[in-house]
Amino acid sequence: MASLPADTMNEIVRRFSYLEAEMAKGGDRESFAALASEYAGLEGIVSAIGRYRGIEAELRDMRVMMEDPSSDREMRDLASAEVAELKVREETLSSEIQLLLLPKDAADEKSAILEIRAGTGGSEAGLFAGDLFRMYQRFAELNGWKVELLSASEGEVGGYKEVIASVNGRGVFSRLKFESGVHRVQRVPATESGGRIHTSAATVAVLPEAEDIDIDIRAEDIRIDTMRASGSGGQHVNTTDSAVRITHLPTGIMVVSAEKSQHQNRARAMQVLRARLFDMERSRADEERSEARRSQVGSGDRSERIRTYNFPQGRVTDHRINLTLYKLDKVMEGEMGELVDALVADHQATLLAAVGHES
């Protein structure tokens, strides 16, 4: 395995053993948590290295048998067949280890904040934004994630002008982060009597959900305003002001939550604000790295169209990887696994190529 020298594997195993020994000593909660996190991150790699070394040992034994003049023809043939099979397993494990050693996005294991906004196309864009939100809801259900609506501004004829939700679960951001960008739809609107195809768009932003330890928001850096939530009137006209607007003074970022509970609105607005500030910090860090090393998702560049949903032809095309699937109905029902897997694989291939170029 030329791209993964023996001394590299030895160093990984040594580090793993060191972490195991340090954890056994106990210590304070914070340092133990840091050790446990690194330990968990290396566990899969060390296991793969162990299997890889086992195959190496088997290969050596089989080759000795093949070269042993005292072995009969049948035994040498069996050994030769075994070597061929072991080489395939060795190559598979080699690829697995290379992927496990790729630079990790520290936010991959986090939950995410999903923001969808209607773009060009009027009321049809709002309907499409609603369709996208339902698509992600169903995808989340299929993955066992929990979706919580944080705020929504409904469209005039349905759908959303804007909808923001939290998607909670392990590894949510790693699976959804490639969804950030401009999504375009081509279809005949229900209100179109002439049967003409209209093109509309919606923007999607997926932000890693930040925790208190990720982003420290000082009380003096925010302004909190309360206002009357716009409602349907009637019995709700005389309710107390409950909508909350939080402005982050250093950046000018403003978040509004307008549900019934003022306490809940404040918590939700802070949750979204924290995620946006965390995303801003990640983007700034990405900008500081060289262009060749910058990840396409972490760059925060959402201006480019990334995907087209063509209803008349029943196809969805992801323009970044030139992938077209003629199963639009299934994708809109949340069966996005094939799309997501292809985007993840493309990203991994890019990282592998960059590592190979550097070495």
Buried (B, 14 or more C-beta within 10 A) or exposed (E): BEBBEEEBBEEBBEBBEEBBEBBEEEEEEEEBEEBEEBBEBBEEBBEBBEBBBEBBEBBEBBBEBBEEEEBEEEEBEBBEEBBEEBEEBBEEBBEBBBBBBBEEBEBBBBBBBBBBBBBEBBBBBBBBBBBBBBBBBBBBEEBEBEBEBBBBBEBEEEBBBBBBBBBBBEBBBBBBBBBBBBBBBBBBBEEEEEEEEBBBBBBBBBBBBBEEEBBEBEEEEBEEEBEEBEBEEEEEEEEEEBBBBBBBEEEEBBBBBBBEEBEBBBEBBBBBBBBBBBBBEBBEEBEEEEEEEBBBBBBBEBEEEBBBBBBEEBBBBBBBBEBEBEBBEBBBBBBBBBBBEBBBEBBEEEBBEBBEEEE
